[in-house]
Amino acid sequence: MSFPTTPAEARVDLSAIRENLALLTGHAPGAEMMVAVKADAYGHGMVPVARACLEGGAGRLGTAFVREALELRAAGVTAPILAWIIPPGEPLEEAVAGDVELSASGPATLDAIADAAAAAGRTARVHLKADTGLSRGGATIGDWPALLDRALARRAEGTIEIVGLWSHFACADIPGHPSVADQITVFDEALGIAEKAGLGGSHVIRHIANSAALLTLPHARYDMVRSGIAVYGLSPVPSMGDFGLRPAMTLVARAALVKRVPAGSGVSYGHLYVTDRETTLGLVPLGYADGVLRHATNRAEVLAGGRRRRIAGRVCMDQFMIDVGDDPLAEGDEVILFGDGSRGEPTAQEWADSLGTITHEIVTGIGSRVPRVHR
């Protein structure tokens, strides 16, 4: 397979994304499917992934920020999009004009959205967020009635339409965690308060389930589920296996330099790896500027020359080394950092486990120097 002019690429299999979406949809019959494509679709390339998901049956898309939603609109994506982090200074008039749905966690944000809608001569579509126990975005149950009252007042002016009531789990990826049931109880309480205030009915979408809840908590699916990491083929609950998901991304580089060195050669900064024999070293042109975490030093593995090889020595900004012993390796040969495991290569889950993190960080951290190649 030919490479582009760059020394590495992240290959994204859009058919895997569509297959994963079909599997997830089967777990949530009757619920609408929103796919989170924030953070450049978890590093997979936002616009191509969004199109693949909509082709695969997703009804809605989710982004963290307005600018991400507007990028999708500029690319011709017309499906409903929800943007849920609204710091001061966001281009709200442009968002309302582009039919981007917006989340409000408090009266100040709600007023900013409504004022932008009035300026744009449009009605903003708003999701009201309840903080049910994550203590992040959203109105606490004590502040929830005030947010509802403000929303009803702005709705009466015609500046907003309330289309969703939502929240987010803190520990849905930890089976049996007591906070999950507690959050559902609080969410139901918030929904009950909203219904008494006149915000019930089929026109208001209730949603709290992320990927983990979608797969493991049927009673948390309500009207819509929000799938993030699982769409990309990575398990939201690694302790329960992969759920039949197929990783969509393969991160590949080509060896830039291959050379023999004698026994006792210190490798890379700090000489944290020293060869114990005459051996062959390969230089892989990816580093921490590209998302290969520095603490992958002497830990993470790659596939090179048909075998797993551990990174040898300190990961540098633009490169790292591998020790292939006496096995053949030539400049230009492929080195697979992670993929779906079908060729014997490590998976993103293995990288996450070896580095003490989660797959989200592995795939979203891949830098902009690495082109995404969609197949």
C-alpha positions in Angstrom: 0.0 0.0 0.0 1.4 3.4 -1.0 2.0 6.1 1.5 1.3 9.8 1.1 4.3 12.2 1.3 3.9 12.4 5.0 5.7 9.7 7.1 2.6 8.5 8.9 -1.2 8.4 8.6 -4.2 7.5 10.7 -6.4 5.2 8.5 -10.1 5.5 9.4 -12.4 2.7 8.2 -15.8 4.3 7.7 -17.4 0.9 7.2 -16.4 0.0 10.7 -18.0 3.2 12.0 -21.2 2.3 10.2 -21.1 -1.3 11.5 -20.6 0.0 15.0 -23.5 2.4 14.6 -25.8 -0.4 13.5 -24.8 -2.5 16.5 -25.4 0.4 18.9 -28.8 1.2 17.3 -29.8 -2.5 17.9 -29.1 -2.0 21.6 -31.5 1.0 21.8 -34.6 0.2 19.9 -37.1 3.0 19.8 -34.6 5.6 20.9 -33.2 8.3 18.5 -29.4 8.1 17.9 -27.2 11.1 18.4 -23.5 10.6 17.5 -20.9 12.8 19.3 -18.5 14.1 16.7 -16.7 16.6 18.9 -12.9 16.9 19.0 -12.7 16.1 15.3 -14.8 13.0 15.8 -12.6 11.8 18.6 -9.6 12.3 16.3 -11.1 10.4 13.4 -12.0 13.4 11.2 -15.3 15.2 11.9 -16.8 15.8 8.5 -16.3 12.4 6.9 -17.3 10.6 10.1 -20.4 12.8 10.5 -21.5 12.0 6.9 -20.9 8.2 7.4 -22.9 8.3 10.6 -25.8 10.0 9.0 -25.7 7.6 6.1 -25.7 4.8 8.7 -28.9 6.0 10.3 -27.9 8.5 13.0 -30.6 11.2 13.4 -28.5 13.8 15.1 -25.0 14.9 15.8 -23.4 16.4 18.9 -20.5 18.7 19.3 -18.9 20.3 22.3 -18.5 23.8 20.8 -20.5 26.0 18.4 -17.5 26.4 16.1 -17.5 22.6 15.6 -21.2 22.7 14.7 -20.6 25.6 12.3 -17.8 23.7 10.6 -20.3 20.9 9.9 -22.8 23.4 8.5 -20.1 24.9 6.3 -19.4 21.4 4.9 -23.1 21.0 3.9 -24.3 18.9 6.8 -28.0 19.7 7.4 -28.9 17.2 10.1 -29.8 18.5 13.6 -26.7 19.4 15.7 -26.5 20.1 19.4 -23.6 22.1 20.8 -23.4 21.9 24.6 -20.5 24.0 25.9 -21.4 27.7 25.6 -18.7 29.9 27.1 -19.1 33.7 26.8 -18.3 35.1 23.4 -19.5 32.2 21.3 -20.9 33.2 17.9 -24.5 32.5 19.0 -26.2 34.6 16.3 -24.4 32.6 13.6 -25.3 29.4 15.5 -29.0 30.3 15.6 -29.0 31.3 11.9 -27.5 27.9 11.1 -30.1 26.0 13.1 -27.6 24.7 15.6 -29.3 23.6 18.7 -27.8 24.9 21.9 -27.6 23.8 25.5 -28.3 26.0 28.5 -27.3 25.2 32.1 -28.2 28.5 33.7 -30.3 31.7 33.1 -27.3 33.8 31.9 -26.5 31.4 29.1 -30.2 31.0 28.3 -30.6 34.8 28.0 -27.5 35.1 25.8 -29.0 32.5 23.5 -32.4 34.2 23.4 -30.9 37.6 22.8 -28.9 36.2 19.9 -32.0 34.7 18.5 -33.8 38.0 18.7 -30.9 39.7 17.0 -30.9 37.1 14.3 -34.7 37.3 13.9 -34.9 33.5 14.5 -36.1 31.2 17.2 -33.3 29.3 19.0 -33.8 25.6 19.6 -32.6 24.9 23.2 -31.8 21.9 25.4 -31.9 22.5 29.1 -29.3 20.6 31.1 -29.7 19.3 34.6 -26.8 18.5 36.8 -27.8 15.2 38.3 -24.6 14.4 40.1 -21.6 15.0 37.8 -21.2 18.5 39.2 -20.0 19.8 35.8 -22.4 21.5 33.4 -26.1 21.8 34.2 -28.4 23.3 36.8 -28.5 21.6 40.1 -31.9 20.3 41.2 -32.2 23.3 43.5 -31.5 25.7 40.6 -33.6 23.7 38.1 -36.9 25.5 38.7 -35.4 28.9 38.2 -33.9 27.8 34.9 -37.3 26.4 33.8 -39.0 29.6 34.7 -36.5 31.7 32.7 -36.9 29.3 29.8 -40.7 29.6 29.8 -40.4 33.4 29.9 -38.1 33.5 26.9 -40.3 30.9 25.1 -43.3 33.2 25.6 -41.3 36.0 23.8 -40.8 33.6 20.9 -37.0 33.7 21.1 -36.5 30.1 22.1 -38.1 26.7 21.6 -37.3 24.1 24.3 -36.6 20.9 22.4 -34.6 18.8 24.9 -34.1 18.1 28.6 -30.8 16.3 29.4 -28.0 15.3 31.7 -24.8 13.3 31.7 -23.6 10.4 33.8 -20.4 10.4 36.0 -19.8 6.7 36.4 -21.8 4.8 33.8 -18.6 3.1 32.7 -18.2 1.6 36.2 -20.7 -1.3 36.5 -22.7 -1.2 39.6 -21.6 2.2 40.8 -24.2 3.6 43.1 -24.1 7.1 41.6 -25.8 5.8 38.4 -29.1 4.9 40.1 -28.9 8.1 42.1 -28.5 10.2 38.9 -31.4 8.5 37.2 -33.5 9.3 40.3 -32.5 13.0 40.2 -33.0 13.1 36.4 -36.5 11.7 36.8 -37.2 14.3 39.5 -36.0 17.0 37.1 -38.2 15.7 34.3 -41.2 15.6 36.7 -40.6 19.3 37.7 -40.4 20.2 34.0 -43.6 18.4 33.1 -45.5 20.2 35.9 -44.2 23.4 34.5 -45.6 22.6 31.1 -42.4 21.2 29.5 -43.5 17.6 28.9 -44.8 15.8 25.8 -43.4 14.1 22.8 -41.9 17.3 21.4 -39.3 17.5 24.2 -36.4 15.0 23.8 -35.2 13.5 27.1 -31.6 12.1 27.1 -28.9 11.1 29.5 -27.4 7.9 28.1 -23.8 8.0 26.8 -22.1 5.0 25.1 -21.7 3.1 28.4 -25.3 3.6 29.5 -26.6 2.9 26.0 -25.0 -0.6 26.1 -25.6 -1.5 29.8 -28.5 0.5 31.2 -31.7 -0.1 29.2 -33.8 2.1 31.6 -31.6 5.1 30.9 -32.2 5.3 27.2 -35.3 7.6 27.4 -36.1 9.3 24.0 -32.5 9.5 22.7 -29.1 8.1 23.3 -25.7 9.8 22.7 -23.0 7.5 21.4 -19.5 8.7 21.5 -16.5 6.4 21.9 -18.4 3.3 21.0 -19.1 4.5 17.5 -15.4 4.6 16.9 -15.1 0.9 17.9 -13.7 1.4 21.3 -15.3 -0.1 24.4 -16.9 2.4 26.8 -16.7 -0.3 29.6 -13.4 -2.2 29.0 -14.0 -4.4 32.0 -17.0 -5.9 30.1 -15.2 -6.5 26.8 -15.5 -5.0 23.4 -19.3 -5.6 22.9 -18.5 -6.7 19.3 -17.3 -3.2 18.3 -14.6 -2.9 15.7 -11.9 -0.2 16.1 -12.1 2.2 13.1 -8.6 3.7 13.4 -5.2 2.3 12.5 -2.2 4.5 13.2 0.7 3.7 10.9 4.1 5.1 10.2 7.0 4.0 8.1 10.5 3.4 9.4 12.6 6.4 8.5 16.0 5.0 9.4 17.3 1.5 10.2 20.9 0.9 11.5 23.0 -1.6 13.4 24.5 -0.6 16.7 26.8 -2.4 19.1 26.0 -3.8 22.5 25.9 -1.2 25.2 24.5 1.6 23.0 22.3 4.1 24.9 19.2 4.9 23.0 17.4 8.3 22.9 17.4 11.0 25.6 18.6 10.0 29.0 19.7 6.5 27.8 16.7 4.9 29.5 17.2 2.0 27.1 20.6 0.4 26.6 21.1 -2.4 24.0 22.3 -5.7 25.6 23.8 -7.0 22.3 24.6 -5.9 18.8 21.2 -5.1 17.3 19.1 -3.3 14.7 17.3 -0.1 15.7 14.5 1.5 13.7 13.5 5.1 13.9 9.7 5.7 13.8 8.9 9.4 12.8 6.1 10.0 15.3 6.5 11.6 18.7 4.7 13.4 21.5 3.9 16.3 19.2 1.8 13.7 17.2 0.1 12.2 20.3 2.5 9.4 21.1 2.6 10.1 24.8 6.0 10.6 26.4 5.3 8.1 29.1 5.0 5.4 26.4 8.8 5.3 26.8 9.8 1.6 27.3 6.1 0.7 27.7 3.9 0.7 24.6 4.3 -1.8 21.8 4.1 -1.5 18.0 4.0 -4.1 15.2 7.1 -4.0 13.0 8.7 -6.7 10.9 5.9 -9.0 11.7 6.4 -9.0 15.4 5.5 -6.8 18.4 8.2 -4.5 19.5 8.3 -2.3 22.6 9.3 1.3 22.2 13.0 1.5 23.1 14.0 4.5 25.1 12.5 8.0 25.5 9.7 9.1 23.2 10.9 12.4 21.6 8.9 15.2 20.1 9.0 13.9 16.6 10.3 10.3 16.8 10.9 7.2 18.8 13.1 4.1 18.4 12.4 0.4 18.3 14.8 -2.5 18.7 14.2 -5.3 16.2 17.2 -7.5 17.1 18.4 -9.4 14.1 15.0 -9.4 12.3 14.8 -7.7 8.9 13.5 -4.2 8.8 14.0 -1.7 6.0 13.6 2.0 5.7 10.0 2.6 4.4 8.6 -0.6 6.1 5.3 -0.1 7.9 5.2 0.2 11.6 1.7 -0.1 13.1 1.2 1.6 16.4 -2.3 0.4 16.9 -5.3 -0.9 15.0 -8.1 -3.4 15.3 -5.7 -6.2 16.2 -6.5 -8.4 13.2 -2.8 -8.4 12.0 -1.4 -9.0 15.5 -0.8 -5.3 16.2 -1.7 -3.7 19.5 -5.1 -2.0 19.9 -5.8 1.4 21.2 -7.2 -0.3 24.3 -3.8 -2.0 24.8 -2.0 1.3 24.5 -4.4 2.9 27.0 -4.0 0.0 29.4 -0.2 0.2 29.2 -0.2 3.9 29.7 -2.7 4.1 32.5 -5.3 6.1 30.6 -8.4 5.7 28.4 -8.8 5.1 24.7 -10.4 8.6 24.3 -7.0 10.2 25.1 -5.2 7.9 22.8 -7.2 8.6 19.7 -8.1 12.3 20.3 -4.4 13.1 21.0 -3.2 12.3 17.6 -1.8 15.6 16.2 -2.6 17.6 13.2 0.6 16.6 11.4 -0.8 13.1 11.0 -3.3 13.0 8.1 -6.5 11.2 8.4 -7.1 8.9 5.5 -10.7 7.7 5.2 -11.5 4.4 3.5 
